[in-house]
């Protein structure tokens, strides 16, 4: 599970990187901060449908992604999503299965991408963090890589049919690690999430 890269994942990874570099002048700063071995949570801001691949291609390892369960019903793409390491989430109900699958990924030394804000921003501004990512950190002790994606909202905001070809830059922050004291109890979940979101907000465009 740690480095799961199927044929479809490798194809999607290569195509995403080629498209990002060709059409969005994609750049990554702080790549030396990425944890390429062992459990880790990638925590980017969320402004666009483009964000999962834009954050994912900053790393060389296979990453697991949380995505709406309804995406699996899409023709052509839907059946392929499990091969892209997608963990489906039922947003209409409290989806314990998705949470447990995410925790298993981390406990087996894998990488997981989680948006601290939960949903995409409606206006391009950073939104408050939700407690979900804090819960995952508390249950697994996995380090967190804060990531800020600049330009994805301008390229492909919610409601737009086709993306604009504008520069996109990904800035990767230093890993955040939380002590046993910081992750104790349910009250810690939101505090952890807030600290992660604060680290994302402090990352600056270079």
Secondary structure, 3 states (H helix, E strand, C coil): CCCCCCHHHHHHHHHHHHHHHHHCCCEEECHHHCCCCCCEEEEECCCCCCHHHHHHCCCCCCEEEEEEHHHHHCCCHHHHHHHHCEEEECCCCCCHHHHHHHHHHHHCCCEEECCCCCCCCCCCCCCCCCCHHHHHHHHHCCEEEEEEEECHHHHHCCCCCCCCCCCCEEEEEEEECCCCCCCCCCCHHHHHHHHHHHHHHHCCCC
